[in-house]
């Protein structure tokens, strides 16, 4: 019996023309719903609306600003991801390796997200990240993709985009904590809640390109009040989780991969 449950890809978006390339790349053979966030509820609540629409199905959450690698013209990423999920029934959440579309002079991709971890002060950060695609500046040392995150690993959290979530895990965890405002930190909180209830979170080496944060950054630019929510959410998160074992950073290779 397969360990995957009729998965559907869900893609919230703001602007119709910005999903044209992803829609074309996914084609008609893969089951996907594109859903326009006309109410500007933000990405997290859009995911929640869509996964509740498909309560009995596993979901793959993609952002509107994600794409397969240019050479992946047959959506091999999809087949590879499903094969990993099917092989590992012990885990409920599977993140993908997200790469910035910008390459180095040596023609190598830069890693945007390969799982989440925590700094010593409790700050949630990516394995990877640090590049601002709008101005090309880096706020940390960038990690070049050299296959260092291609092994299947158990991690503390993954971002809610480029992620496979079993319906059984959503049944256990439920929706996002309503204590949070708008977006940011909800995905980390959800992952830690999942871990507290015995659900393993695996980070895969299956790659996707991610143009990162376009929709949420657009909403924040339109509504300055939303920028304040990040700091409020951080305070809520730290009060809830700081010092608990779920905030220990995990980065261990899955030995039966």
C-alpha positions in Angstrom: 0.0 0.0 0.0 1.3 3.5 -0.9 2.2 5.9 1.9 1.0 8.9 -0.1 -2.6 10.1 -0.1 -3.7 11.4 -3.5 -1.5 14.6 -3.2 -2.6 17.9 -4.7 -0.4 21.0 -5.2 -1.9 24.2 -3.8 -0.6 27.6 -5.0 -2.0 30.8 -3.6 -1.2 34.0 -5.6 -2.0 37.7 -5.8 -1.4 38.6 -9.5 -2.7 36.4 -12.3 0.1 37.0 -14.8 2.8 36.0 -12.2 1.6 32.4 -12.2 1.7 31.9 -15.9 5.2 30.4 -16.0 4.5 28.0 -13.1 1.2 27.0 -14.6 2.9 26.2 -17.9 5.7 24.3 -16.1 3.4 22.1 -14.1 1.3 21.2 -17.1 -2.0 19.4 -17.0 -1.0 16.0 -15.8 -0.3 17.1 -12.2 -3.3 17.9 -9.9 -2.9 21.5 -8.8 -5.2 24.4 -7.6 -4.1 28.0 -8.2 -6.1 30.2 -5.8 -6.1 34.0 -6.0 -5.9 35.8 -2.6 -8.3 38.6 -3.5 -8.9 39.3 0.2 -5.2 39.8 0.9 -5.3 37.4 3.8 -1.6 36.6 3.3 0.2 33.4 2.4 -0.2 31.4 5.7 -4.0 31.8 5.9 -4.2 31.0 2.2 -2.4 27.7 2.7 -4.7 27.0 5.6 -7.9 27.7 3.6 -6.7 25.4 0.8 -5.5 22.5 3.0 -8.9 22.6 4.7 -10.5 22.4 1.4 -8.7 19.2 0.8 -8.9 17.7 4.3 -8.5 14.1 3.1 -5.6 14.6 0.8 -1.9 15.2 1.2 -0.8 18.7 0.0 2.2 20.1 -1.6 2.4 23.9 -1.0 4.2 25.9 -3.7 4.6 29.7 -3.8 3.6 31.6 -6.9 7.2 32.6 -7.2 8.6 29.0 -7.4 9.6 27.1 -10.5 11.3 23.8 -11.4 14.9 24.1 -12.5 15.2 25.1 -16.2 16.5 21.7 -17.1 13.7 19.9 -15.3 11.2 20.0 -18.2 9.3 16.8 -17.1 8.7 17.7 -13.4 11.1 15.1 -12.2 11.1 17.1 -8.9 7.5 15.9 -8.3 8.3 12.3 -9.0 11.4 12.4 -6.8 9.5 14.1 -3.9 6.7 11.6 -4.0 9.1 8.7 -4.0 10.8 10.0 -0.9 7.5 10.5 0.9 6.3 7.0 -0.1 9.5 5.5 1.3 9.3 7.3 4.7 5.9 6.8 6.4 7.5 7.7 9.7 7.7 11.4 8.8 4.8 13.8 8.2 6.4 16.9 6.6 9.0 17.0 3.8 10.7 20.2 2.8 12.4 20.8 -0.6 15.7 22.4 -1.3 15.0 26.0 -2.4 17.5 27.8 -4.6 17.8 31.4 -5.5 17.4 31.9 -9.3 20.6 34.0 -9.2 23.8 32.1 -9.8 27.4 32.8 -9.0 30.1 33.6 -11.6 31.0 29.9 -11.5 27.4 29.1 -12.6 26.4 27.6 -9.2 23.1 28.2 -7.5 22.9 29.8 -4.0 20.8 28.1 -1.4 17.7 30.0 -0.1 16.4 27.3 2.2 17.5 23.8 3.1 15.6 23.4 6.4 15.3 25.6 9.4 17.4 25.9 12.6 17.7 28.2 15.6 20.5 30.5 16.7 21.7 30.5 20.3 19.3 33.5 21.0 16.3 31.5 19.7 16.1 33.2 16.4 14.7 31.0 13.6 17.0 31.0 10.6 17.5 29.0 7.4 20.1 26.6 6.4 21.0 29.0 3.5 19.4 32.3 2.9 20.7 35.8 3.3 20.4 37.2 -0.3 18.1 40.1 -1.1 17.0 39.5 -4.7 15.7 43.1 -5.0 19.1 44.7 -4.7 21.5 41.7 -4.9 23.0 42.4 -1.4 23.7 39.7 1.2 23.2 40.1 4.9 25.1 36.9 5.8 27.6 34.5 4.2 25.9 32.8 1.3 25.9 29.1 0.9 26.6 27.8 -2.6 24.8 24.6 -3.6 27.4 21.9 -3.8 25.3 19.0 -2.8 25.9 19.5 0.9 22.2 19.3 1.7 21.2 16.6 -0.8 21.0 13.8 1.8 17.7 13.3 3.6 17.9 15.0 7.0 15.7 15.5 10.0 15.3 19.2 10.8 13.6 21.4 13.4 11.3 23.2 10.9 10.8 23.9 7.3 9.3 26.9 5.5 5.7 26.6 4.3 6.5 26.6 0.7 8.1 23.9 -1.4 6.8 21.5 1.2 4.8 18.2 1.3 2.4 17.8 4.3 0.4 14.6 5.0 -3.3 14.9 5.7 -2.7 12.7 8.8 -0.2 15.3 10.2 -2.7 18.1 9.6 -5.3 16.1 11.5 -3.0 15.9 14.5 -1.6 19.5 14.5 -4.7 21.3 13.1 -4.5 24.9 11.8 -2.1 27.6 12.5 -2.1 29.1 16.0 -4.6 32.0 15.8 -2.6 34.0 18.3 -0.3 35.2 15.5 -1.0 38.2 13.3 -1.0 38.0 9.5 2.1 36.0 8.5 5.6 35.1 9.6 6.5 32.6 12.4 3.3 30.7 11.9 5.1 28.1 9.8 7.9 27.6 12.4 5.3 27.4 15.2 3.3 24.8 13.3 6.4 22.7 12.7 7.4 22.8 16.4 3.8 21.9 17.4 4.1 18.9 15.0 7.3 17.8 16.6 5.9 18.2 20.0 3.2 15.7 18.9 5.7 13.1 17.6 5.7 14.1 13.9 9.1 14.0 12.2 10.1 16.7 9.8 12.4 15.7 7.0 14.4 18.0 4.6 14.9 16.6 1.2 17.5 17.5 -1.5 14.7 17.8 -4.2 15.3 21.3 -5.8 13.1 24.1 -6.8 13.9 27.7 -7.7 12.4 30.4 -5.4 12.2 34.0 -6.2 11.4 34.5 -2.4 8.8 36.6 -0.7 7.4 38.5 -3.6 3.8 38.4 -2.5 4.2 39.0 1.2 6.8 41.8 0.5 4.3 43.4 -1.9 1.6 43.3 0.7 3.9 44.9 3.3 4.8 47.6 0.9 1.1 48.4 0.4 0.3 48.3 4.1 3.0 49.5 6.5 1.1 48.2 9.5 1.9 44.7 8.4 5.6 45.3 8.9 4.9 45.7 12.7 3.3 42.2 12.8 6.7 40.5 12.3 8.0 41.8 15.6 4.8 41.0 17.4 4.8 37.5 16.1 8.4 37.0 17.1 7.5 38.0 20.7 4.5 35.6 20.7 6.7 32.8 19.3 9.5 33.3 21.9 7.1 33.4 24.8 5.6 30.2 23.6 8.7 28.2 22.7 11.8 29.6 24.2 13.7 27.1 26.3 11.6 24.1 25.2 13.2 21.0 23.7 11.5 21.6 20.3 13.8 24.6 19.8 16.9 22.5 19.8 18.4 22.6 16.3 18.1 19.3 14.5 20.4 18.5 11.5 20.7 14.7 11.4 21.0 12.5 8.3 18.2 9.9 8.0 20.1 6.7 8.0 17.5 4.6 6.3 17.2 7.0 3.4 
